[in-house]
Amino acid sequence: MCVGQRVKLAWSWEGLQTWNIEDFFLFSLCLYPTELKVRPGEDSILQCRGPRDDVIILLEWRRSDLKSDTYVFFFRNQRLYENYQHEFFKGRVELRDPSMKDGDVSVILKNVSTSDTGTCECEITTRNKEGVMTETKHSVNLTVTTSGFTDEDTKDGGDKDGGDKDKLLPVKILSVLIFLLMIAAIAINICRNQMLNS
């Protein structure tokens, strides 16, 4: 689930100008936890993305069943803090893209086992060019199992990208429709206000 992503969604035209379509997709897609199924022994990509041009201040990957003071992955001040990592995850987790280009804060969990099954939560704190801080949250439901794979999965060793992209198509379409409805509502509101003022 995502919280606080560009909340100034803009009930004014000025606010709307600061909110781009990528932020809308990001906000919409992260409302739904990602379901990810992998086989034991594989590396798993836990996907998470923050705003593309913002500075990442803090990145926390947690497991919902661990103590609140231990992490799957903890990144602050441009470096990993392994002393905050739970022992089970030390040496097994790394950023997919160490430069975190375009807000990509996905991590690779290496050599998964059934003990890795559970919900991983990504929480990102960012600051944009105007100095506004936002917080983004996303969950990945990871299942490590040997059953339920198709022949296609067997050929490739599972879904290496961290999720079936075709499953997101309906969410993307719905996001665009909701966005267009919001734009239409804002435009109608602006026109109505202009008519009342003239």
C-alpha positions in Angstrom: 0.0 0.0 0.0 1.3 3.5 -0.7 0.8 6.5 1.5 1.4 10.2 1.0 2.6 10.0 -2.7 2.2 13.6 -4.0 -0.8 14.3 -1.9 -1.2 17.8 -3.3 -3.2 16.1 -6.1 -4.4 19.5 -7.0 -7.8 20.9 -6.4 -6.2 23.9 -8.0 -4.7 24.2 -11.5 -1.3 25.2 -10.0 -1.2 22.0 -8.0 -2.1 20.0 -11.0 0.9 21.4 -12.9 3.3 19.9 -10.2 1.8 16.4 -10.5 2.9 14.4 -13.5 1.4 11.3 -15.1 4.3 9.1 -13.8 3.5 10.1 -10.2 -0.2 9.2 -10.9 0.8 5.7 -12.2 3.1 5.2 -9.3 0.4 6.2 -6.8 -2.2 4.0 -8.5 0.0 0.9 -8.9 1.4 1.0 -5.4 -2.1 0.9 -3.9 -2.1 -2.9 -4.6 0.5 -5.2 -3.1 2.6 -7.1 -5.6 2.2 -10.9 -5.5 5.4 -12.7 -6.2 6.0 -16.4 -6.4 9.5 -18.0 -6.7 11.2 -21.3 -6.3 13.6 -22.1 -3.4 17.2 -21.3 -4.3 16.4 -18.6 -6.8 17.1 -14.9 -6.5 14.0 -12.8 -6.1 13.5 -9.1 -7.1 11.3 -7.2 -4.7 10.1 -4.3 -6.8 9.6 -0.8 -5.4 9.8 2.6 -7.0 9.7 6.1 -5.6 9.3 9.4 -7.5 11.7 9.6 -10.4 13.4 12.9 -9.8 13.3 13.1 -6.0 16.3 12.6 -3.7 16.0 9.4 -1.6 16.6 10.3 2.0 15.7 7.0 3.6 14.9 3.5 2.3 13.5 0.8 4.6 12.6 -2.7 3.5 10.9 -4.6 6.4 9.2 -7.9 7.0 5.9 -7.5 8.8 6.7 -10.5 11.1 10.1 -9.1 12.4 10.7 -6.8 15.2 10.2 -3.1 14.3 13.9 -2.3 14.9 15.3 -4.9 12.4 15.2 -4.6 8.7 15.5 -6.7 5.5 17.4 -3.7 4.0 18.1 -0.2 5.5 19.6 2.6 3.4 20.2 6.2 4.6 22.7 8.9 3.8 23.7 7.2 0.5 24.8 4.0 2.2 23.6 0.6 3.5 23.5 0.1 7.3 24.0 -3.7 7.7 24.0 -3.4 11.5 20.2 -2.6 11.3 19.6 -5.7 9.1 18.2 -8.9 10.6 20.8 -11.7 10.8 18.7 -13.8 8.4 19.1 -11.2 5.6 22.7 -10.1 6.0 24.7 -10.7 2.9 21.6 -11.8 0.9 20.0 -8.4 0.0 21.3 -5.7 -2.4 19.9 -2.9 -4.5 19.0 -4.0 -8.0 20.3 -0.6 -9.2 22.8 0.9 -6.8 22.4 4.3 -8.4 18.6 4.1 -7.7 18.0 5.7 -11.1 14.5 7.0 -11.8 13.5 6.1 -8.2 14.1 2.4 -8.6 14.7 1.1 -5.0 14.0 -2.6 -5.8 16.2 -5.1 -4.0 17.4 -8.5 -4.9 16.9 -11.2 -2.2 19.4 -13.9 -3.0 19.0 -17.7 -2.6 15.4 -17.6 -1.2 14.0 -20.4 1.0 10.5 -21.1 2.3 11.5 -19.1 5.4 11.5 -16.0 3.1 7.7 -16.4 2.5 5.9 -13.4 3.8 5.1 -9.8 3.3 7.9 -7.4 2.6 7.2 -3.7 3.0 9.2 -1.0 1.2 9.1 2.5 2.7 10.8 5.4 0.9 11.2 9.0 2.2 12.1 11.5 -0.5 12.6 15.2 -1.0 11.8 16.9 -4.3 13.4 20.0 -5.9 11.1 22.3 -3.9 12.1 20.7 -0.6 8.8 18.9 -0.1 9.2 15.6 1.7 7.0 12.6 0.7 6.7 9.1 2.0 5.8 6.2 -0.2 5.0 2.7 1.0 4.6 -0.5 -1.0 4.1 -4.2 -0.1 5.3 -7.3 -1.8 3.7 -10.6 -0.9 6.5 -13.2 -1.5 5.7 -16.9 -1.7 8.6 -19.4 -2.0 7.2 -22.7 -3.2 8.0 -25.6 -5.6 4.3 -26.0 -6.7 2.1 -24.0 -9.0 4.6 -23.2 -11.7 3.7 -23.6 -15.4 5.9 -25.1 -18.1 6.8 -21.6 -19.2 8.0 -20.8 -15.7 10.0 -24.0 -15.7 11.9 -23.0 -18.9 12.9 -19.7 -17.5 13.4 -20.7 -13.8 10.4 -18.5 -12.6 9.5 -14.9 -13.1 12.8 -13.1 -12.8 11.4 -9.6 -13.1 9.5 -9.8 -9.9 5.9 -10.0 -11.2 3.8 -10.6 -14.3 3.6 -7.3 -16.1 0.5 -8.4 -18.0 -1.3 -8.6 -14.7 -0.8 -4.8 -14.2 -2.4 -3.8 -17.5 -6.0 -3.6 -16.1 -4.6 -1.5 -13.1 -2.8 0.8 -15.6 -6.0 1.2 -17.7 -8.1 1.9 -14.6 -5.5 4.4 -13.4 -5.7 6.3 -16.7 -9.5 6.4 -16.6 -9.5 7.7 -13.0 -6.9 10.3 -14.0 -9.0 11.5 -16.9 -12.1 11.6 -14.8 -10.2 13.7 -12.2 -9.0 16.1 -14.9 -12.5 16.4 -16.3 -13.9 17.2 -12.8 -11.2 19.8 -12.2 -11.9 21.4 -15.6 -15.6 21.5 -14.9 -15.0 23.0 -11.5 -12.7 25.7 -13.0 -15.3 26.5 -15.7 -18.1 26.7 -13.1 -16.1 29.0 -10.9 -15.3 31.3 -13.9 -18.9 31.5 -14.9 -20.0 32.4 -11.3 -17.3 35.1 -11.1 -18.2 36.7 -14.4 
